[in-house]
Amino acid sequence: MFEKLLIATLLVVPLMVTQVGAGTMPHLEKATFAGGCFWCMTPPFEKLDGVTQVISGYTGGHTVNPTYEDVTSETTGHLESVEITYDPAKVSYKKLLDVFWRQINPTDPDGQFVDRGSSYKSAIFYHNEEQMRLAEESKKKLAESGRFDKPIMTKILPAGPFYRAEEYHQDYWKKNPVRYKFYRYNSGRDQYLAKVWGKDDKMHTEKAEDNTTGVFMKPSSEELKKRLTPMQYTVTQQEGTEPPFNNEYWDNHKPGIYVDIVSGEPLFSSLDKYESGTGWPSFTKPLEPGNIVTKEDRSWYLALRTEVRSKHADSHLGHVFNDGPKPMGLRYCMNSAALRFIPKDDLVKEGYGKYAKLFEKH
């Protein structure tokens, strides 16, 4: 009798454990949205309680396993999108729709904000009939709200294969916070959303950080020592000077822009770079004059010089002299160690897409 009870217990207990374990597993569902640059679409959803994962990727097109270059060539039919895995017991699909509408310009038929092209159009990809119904209801409600004076152009489409984007695109806002903030601010997204929605905070939205400093923040000295090479730290933080003809960019002839090595704020363009014969990268003018600060420099006993610093990171960049080519007559003599070069082909990827048009004819 005891042996029978023991065997019965051994058979029942695992079954009970399995049933209890299965009962505690959350039922997860997926939602897919396209709202322009997926870098900007990721944070608002990741911050929602009940969302377990947000993946940046491509969907809606006709090619298999497309790359970023394929999609942005506007030949694949794919849209930059985010695939959201969520627990409907904690966050509803209706809530996700509310968040989605708060991130986009639904009246734009040709892209989103600074990003133009079919791959940046907005869309809702439904995974079942209920999602389709809710999406159509929310779109109708938005159109009737009177908030927009143009038709809602966002399409509601059945979800198809979703292709995960390259790893550097995943959680870009966490991996590259400075570049992300710079791109987001200059894309015009937050300015548009603030204008349309104002202080109405009934729906969750990703809000830009205080931009009074131009979205650039200078890291602590300890962090800079970890991030920068000894030469970069000496030049930018201690007003040092690198050796001429023995630095990274003095003879760089590639098209692109130069940004602050510390903050990423754009400073100079290759279009204004010239051979000065000094052994340092030299420019006739800044790309963004608002990011340049000049000060008197009396540290050299032979002459009074004009120091050039970046506005937001306050990095020492070099000096400006009055012996440059006409018509400006200026020579911005910079230290390579204070700069980071962004090739023209990487401008969009790096978050500096607004400058890509400068090189369309070059």
N, C-alpha and C positions, 0 to 999 in steps of 0.2 A: 504493500500500500504506500509506504513512504517513498519507494523508488518511483512509483507512478506519479505521486504529487511533485516530486523533484523534477521529473522529466517534463511534466505539464508546466511547471513554473519556468523552467529554462526555455520552453517554447514561447510562452506568453510574454515574458519580460522584454526580450528583444523586439517583439512586435509592438509593445507599448512604447518603448523608447523610440522606435521608428516613427510611430504615429505622432508622438509628441513633438519629435524633431521636425517632422513634415509640417505640423501645424504652426510652427514658429517661423517657417520660411516665408518671407514677404513675397507677394505676387507683384512682379515688376513688369512695367509696360514701356513702350518706346514712343517717342514723339520726335518728329523731324521738321525743322524749320530752316528756311533760307532767308537771310536778312542782310545780304551784302557781306562784307568782310567777316569771316567767321571768328577772327580774333576778338571782335567786339561783341559777338553774339554769345560767346562762352561764359563770361563772368556773371551776367544776370541770372542765368539758370543754375550755375554751380552754387550760387549763394542761397538757393531755395532749399528749405528743409524738405526732405523727401526725394530730392534728386540725387541719384547715386553716381551718375557718370554723364559727362558731356564730351562727345567726340567731334572734332572738326573733320569735315570730309566733303565729298562730292557726290551728288545724286541728281537724277532727273534727265540724264543724257543717254547717249547711245554707244559709248565706248566702255571697254572693260579696263579696270585698274588704271584710270587716268592719273597723270602727274599734275602738279600745280601748273607747270608750264603748258601742258596740254589744255587744261581747263581755261586758263587765262588767254589762250590763243583764240578763244571763242569759236572753236570748231567741234567741240564735243557735245554740246547741248547740256552739259552738267552745270549745276549751280553750287557755289560755295554754301555749305549747309552745316548744321549741327544736329547730331543725333543724340537725343536725351533719353537716358534710362531713369525711370522714376517709379516711386511707390504710390499708386493711386490712393492708398489709405492715408497718406500724409499730404499729398499735394494733388489736386485735381487737374485734369486736362484743361478745364476751363481756366484755371489759374495760369497754366502755362501759356495759353492763348493770350490772356491779358498781358502777361510779361512780354510776349512776342510783339504784340502791336506797339508796345511802348518803346521798342528798340529801333523802329524803322520809319521810313517815309513810305506809307502804303500807296501814295498817289504817283510815285515815280515809276514809269514803265521801262526805263532804260538802265537801271542800276540803283545804287544806293550811295548818296552823298558824293564824296570825291571819286569813288570807284564807278566807272562807267563800263557798260558792256553786259551782254546777256548772262554771263556767269555771276553777276552781282545782283540780279533781279531778286525780288522777294517772292516767297511761295510758302504754302503750308502743305506738307505731304502727309496725308492721313493713312493710318495703318488699319483702320476698320471703319465700319459704317457709323458707329457712334462718334468717332473722331471727326468724320466728314460732316455729320449733322451739326456738331458743336462748332466746327470751324465756319460753316456756312452761316450759322446763327450769329456768331460773333462778328463776322464780316458785315452782315446786314445791319447789325446793331451799330457798328462803327460808322457805316455809311450814313445812317439816319441820325447820328449824333449831332451833325452840324459842325463838327470840329474841323472838317476839311472842306475846302471849296472846289475840290476836284474829285473825280471818280476814284474809287479804291481799285488799284490795278493788281494787287496781290492775288495770285492764282491759288486755287485749292486743287491739289492733284493727288492721285494715288501714289503711295510710297513704293519705290522700286529698290533695286540694289543700291546699297550705300557703301562708298569706298573711302576708307580712312585716309586722311591726308598725311603728308610727310610728318615725321616726328617733331621737327622744329616748329610746326604750326600748332601742335597740341599744347594747350595751356600757355600760349604765347604771353599772355598778360602776366603770368607768374614768372616765367623764365626771363623775360626781357621787359621789366616794368617801365624803365625809362623810355625805351623805344615805343612801347605800346602806348604810353600816355601821350607821347609826342604825336604818334600817328592818329590816335583817337581825337585829340584836340584839334589837329589840323584837318581832319576829315570833314569837320562841320557837323558831325552827328549830334554831339551833345548840345550845340547851339540850336540846332533845329528842334530837338526834343524839348529843350527848355522853352522855346517859343511856342510850340504847339500845346504842350501839356502844362506849362507853368508850374505852379506849386501844388497842382492836383496830384496827391500821392496815394490815391486809392489803389493803384496798381504798382507793383514793384518795377523799378527801372534801375539800370546801371547809371549812376551819377558820376561825372568826372570829379576828380579831386580838385581842391582849390587851385585855380589856374593863375592866381595873382603873381606867381613866379614863373609863368610861362610853361607850366607842367614839368619843369626841370627841377630836380632836387639834388643838392650836393651830398654825397655820402660822407660818413664820418671819416676822420683821418685814419683810424684803424682799418676800416673797410677799404679805403683807397690804397693803403699799403699792401693789402692782400691782392687787390685787383690789378694794380699798375706795376709795370716793371720799375726797377730802381731809376732808370733814366726818365721815364714818364712822370714818376713822382717828383723827382728833383726839378724837372722843368716846370710842371704845372703848379706844384705846391710850394716850391722854394725858389722860384724865379731863376732857375738854372738855364744854361744854354748848351745844346748838343753840338758836337763837332760838325763843321761843314763838310760836305761831300761824303759824309759817312753817316747818313741817316736815311730813313725809309722812303721819303717822298721827294727828295730834291730833284730827282730826274724821272719822276713818274709822269708819263704822258697819256695815261688812260683817261677816258671821259668819265666823269662822276663828280661827286661832291665830297667835301671834307667837313667832318663834324668834330665837336669837342670830344676828346677821348674819355672825359669824365662823365659828362651829362648827355652827350648825343645831340646837343643843339647844333643846327646847321650853321656853318661859318663861311665857307668859301666854295667856289666852283672851279672845276678844271678849265672852264671857258674863260676864266679870268687869270689863269696861271700862265706865267711866262718865264723864260730863261734869263735870270738876272745875273748869272755868273758868280753868285755869292756862295753857292753850295747849300743853300736852304730853300725850301719851297717858297716861292714869291708870287704874290697876287696883286692885281691892279686895284681891286676893290672887293668888299665883302659880298657874299651871297645874301646875307641877312644883316643889314647894318644895325638893326635893333638888338642883335645878339653880340655886338662888339662894344667894348668900353675902352676908351683911351685915357691914359694918365701920364703925368710928367714923371720921368725917371731920371733921378739925379745920382744914381748909384755908380755911374761911370764917370770918373773924374775928368776925362778928356772932353766930354760934351754932354749937353742936355738932350735926352732922347724922349721919344713918346712910346710908352709901353702899350701893348694891346692885350686885353684880357677878355674872357668870355663873360657875358652878363650874368648868366644864371649859376654857372659852376664857379665863377670867379677864378678860372684857370689862367695862369700866365701862358700866353701864346707866343709872344715875340714882340717885335717893334714895327712901327711904320715910319718910313722915311720919305723925303720929298725928292727922290731921285729916280722915280719910276717913269715909265713911258707915257707919252702924251696919248689922249688929252687929259687924263686924270693927274698924271705926274706923281703918283704915289706908288710906293713899294711896300706892301705888307709882307714883311720878312718873318716867316713863321717857323716854329720848331716842329719837325715831323712828330716828335714824341708827344706833342699836345693834341695831335689830330688822329682821326680815324677816317680812312678813305672808303666811300661807298661807291662801287662801280655803277654805271648807269643801268646796267641790266639787273641790279639788285635793289634798286631804289624802292620799287613797290613792295618787294618782299621784306625789306628792312623797315618799312613804315615811312618812307620819304617819297611816296608816289607823286606828290604834288610837283616835284621837281623833274619828273621824267620828261615832261613836255619840253623842257629846255634843251634836250638833246635829240629831239625828233629829227632835226635837220643835220645832225652831226654824226 
